[in-house]
């Protein structure tokens, strides 16, 4: 596996990743799966605690073409991007033999997800925690709901870095459960995000397009920093190779 910032990245396709998850479920072995992009790496580079959280996860997947470009600079195995929303839709559309719990987003969104997939997958429950910072997150109710519903997989949609930290802590309490952090996947699966033009998709900038439409001021403030960070990473990795 190739590394960026001392974080190794898995290169499994969605079918293979699902096989690995099914194997873990069959032997009652938990896991934490993170889909990482340039922004999450930028944050991990700034915060040692968050870096440790990501490093401690079971699988790290490149969610975004810029990371794939960087990984392919140093790997003979050609990496391909796998987005959290894509994986969420793939699994929820074909997994009646696996039980799911949804954590995050609003109650309305969770009810819509439950309605959409109820004929295709086994969703045992869902919980929309109060919107708050990570220090005040409602771990108690989340734990009670997970314990009550006993899912094989918990899908966490709280946004990074919050969802990654929450999953790490919950995984300690539920060592037999799979936690998958998927950001805006719930809303994406309901069609609440407009697809960008094809040339943006081919460049792997779909996430950038969504973030610009959702929060243009934040985008214009932060993304130049992310771009500069990525350029520096590319130079450093090129020198190492």
C-alpha positions in Angstrom: 0.0 0.0 0.0 1.2 3.5 -0.8 1.4 6.1 2.0 0.8 9.9 2.2 1.8 11.6 5.5 2.5 8.2 6.9 -1.1 7.1 6.3 -1.4 4.0 4.1 -4.2 3.8 1.6 -6.1 0.7 0.5 -6.8 0.2 -3.2 -9.8 -2.2 -3.1 -12.7 -1.6 -5.4 -16.2 -1.4 -3.9 -16.9 -5.1 -4.6 -13.7 -6.2 -2.9 -14.2 -3.8 0.0 -17.7 -5.2 0.6 -16.2 -8.7 0.6 -13.8 -7.7 3.3 -16.6 -6.2 5.3 -18.7 -9.3 5.0 -15.8 -11.4 6.1 -15.3 -9.2 9.2 -19.0 -9.5 10.0 -18.9 -13.3 9.7 -16.2 -13.5 12.3 -17.7 -10.7 14.4 -14.6 -8.4 13.9 -15.3 -4.7 13.9 -13.6 -2.1 11.6 -13.5 1.6 11.0 -13.5 2.8 7.3 -12.6 6.3 6.3 -12.9 8.0 2.9 -10.2 10.6 2.8 -9.7 13.6 0.5 -7.3 16.6 0.3 -9.2 18.5 3.0 -9.0 15.6 5.6 -5.3 15.2 4.9 -4.8 18.9 5.3 -6.5 18.8 8.7 -4.6 15.7 9.7 -1.3 17.4 8.9 -2.3 20.3 11.2 -3.6 18.2 14.1 -1.6 15.3 15.5 -4.6 13.9 17.4 -6.7 13.7 14.2 -3.8 12.2 12.3 -3.7 9.4 15.0 -7.4 8.9 14.6 -7.0 8.3 10.9 -4.0 6.1 11.3 -5.8 3.9 13.7 -8.7 3.2 11.3 -8.9 -0.2 9.6 -9.2 1.0 6.0 -8.4 4.3 4.4 -9.8 4.9 1.0 -8.9 7.7 -1.5 -12.1 9.7 -2.1 -11.0 12.2 -4.7 -8.9 12.2 -7.9 -6.1 14.6 -6.5 -5.2 12.0 -3.9 -5.2 9.2 -6.5 -2.9 11.2 -8.7 -0.5 11.6 -5.7 -0.7 7.9 -4.7 0.0 6.9 -8.3 3.2 9.0 -8.3 4.7 6.4 -6.0 2.9 3.1 -6.7 3.0 0.5 -9.4 -0.5 -0.4 -8.5 -2.7 2.2 -10.1 -5.1 3.6 -7.5 -8.6 4.6 -8.4 -11.0 6.8 -6.4 -13.9 5.4 -4.5 -16.3 8.0 -3.0 -18.2 7.5 0.2 -21.6 8.2 -1.4 -20.9 5.8 -4.2 -20.1 3.0 -1.7 -23.1 3.8 0.4 -25.5 3.5 -2.5 -23.8 0.3 -3.7 -24.1 -1.5 -0.4 -27.6 -0.2 0.6 -28.9 -1.4 -2.8 -27.8 -5.0 -2.4 -27.4 -6.0 1.2 -30.6 -7.6 2.7 -28.4 -10.1 4.5 -26.6 -7.3 6.4 -28.2 -5.0 9.0 -27.5 -1.2 8.9 -27.8 1.7 11.3 -27.7 5.3 10.2 -26.1 8.0 12.4 -26.1 11.6 11.5 -28.0 14.2 9.4 -31.5 15.3 10.1 -34.5 13.2 11.0 -36.2 14.0 7.7 -33.2 12.8 5.7 -33.0 9.6 7.7 -36.7 8.8 7.3 -36.3 9.4 3.5 -33.3 7.1 3.4 -35.2 4.4 5.3 -38.2 4.7 2.9 -36.0 4.6 -0.2 -34.0 1.5 0.8 -36.5 -0.5 2.9 -37.2 -3.0 0.0 -33.4 -3.4 -0.7 -31.7 -3.4 2.6 -32.2 -4.2 6.3 -32.1 -0.8 8.2 -32.6 -1.6 11.8 -32.7 2.0 13.0 -31.3 5.5 12.8 -30.5 8.5 15.0 -30.1 12.2 14.3 -28.0 13.6 17.1 -28.2 17.2 18.1 -26.0 19.4 16.0 -23.1 20.4 18.2 -19.3 20.4 18.4 -17.3 17.2 18.9 -16.8 18.0 22.6 -20.5 17.9 23.3 -21.5 15.0 21.0 -24.2 12.8 22.4 -22.3 9.5 22.7 -24.7 8.2 25.3 -27.9 8.2 23.2 -25.9 7.1 20.1 -24.5 4.1 22.1 -28.0 3.2 23.5 -29.5 3.3 20.0 -26.7 1.2 18.5 -26.9 -1.3 21.3 -30.7 -1.6 21.0 -30.6 -2.1 17.2 -27.5 -4.4 17.0 -26.5 -3.5 13.4 -23.7 -5.1 11.5 -22.8 -1.7 10.0 -23.1 1.8 11.3 -23.0 4.5 8.6 -21.8 7.8 10.1 -22.7 11.1 8.3 -21.4 13.9 10.5 -18.7 15.4 8.3 -15.0 15.2 8.9 -13.2 15.3 11.3 -16.1 14.9 13.6 -17.4 11.6 12.2 -14.0 10.0 12.2 -13.4 10.9 15.9 -17.0 9.8 16.8 -16.5 6.4 15.0 -13.2 5.8 16.7 -14.7 6.2 20.2 -17.9 4.2 19.4 -15.8 1.4 17.9 -14.1 0.9 21.2 -17.5 0.3 22.8 -18.8 -1.9 19.9 -15.7 -3.9 18.8 -17.8 -6.3 16.7 -19.4 -3.5 14.6 -18.3 -2.0 11.3 -18.3 1.9 11.3 -18.2 3.6 7.9 -17.7 7.3 7.7 -19.4 8.7 4.6 -20.0 12.5 5.0 -22.8 13.7 2.8 -23.7 10.3 1.4 -27.2 10.3 2.9 -28.2 13.5 1.1 -26.4 12.5 -2.1 -28.3 9.3 -2.3 -31.6 11.3 -2.1 -30.5 13.5 -5.0 -30.1 16.6 -2.9 -26.7 17.4 -4.6 -26.7 18.5 -8.2 -24.3 16.5 -10.4 -21.6 18.7 -12.0 -20.8 18.9 -15.7 -19.0 15.8 -17.1 -15.6 17.6 -17.4 -15.6 18.3 -13.7 -16.5 14.6 -13.0 -13.6 13.5 -15.2 -11.2 15.7 -13.3 -12.4 14.2 -10.0 -13.6 17.5 -8.7 -17.2 16.6 -7.9 -16.7 17.2 -4.2 -15.2 20.5 -4.9 -18.2 21.5 -7.0 -20.6 20.5 -4.3 -18.7 22.4 -1.6 -18.5 25.6 -3.8 -22.3 25.5 -4.4 -23.1 24.8 -0.7 -20.6 27.3 0.9 -19.0 29.5 -1.7 -17.4 31.9 0.8 -15.8 29.1 2.9 -14.7 27.5 -0.4 -13.0 30.6 -1.7 -11.2 31.0 1.7 -10.0 27.5 2.3 -9.5 25.8 -1.0 -6.5 27.8 -2.1 -4.9 26.5 1.1 -5.8 22.9 0.3 -4.5 23.4 -3.3 -1.1 24.8 -2.0 -0.9 21.9 0.5 -1.5 19.4 -2.3 1.2 20.9 -4.5 3.7 20.8 -1.6 2.8 17.1 -1.0 3.3 16.3 -4.7 6.8 17.9 -4.6 7.8 16.1 -1.4 6.5 12.8 -2.6 8.2 13.2 -6.0 11.5 14.0 -4.3 11.2 10.9 -2.1 10.5 8.6 -5.1 
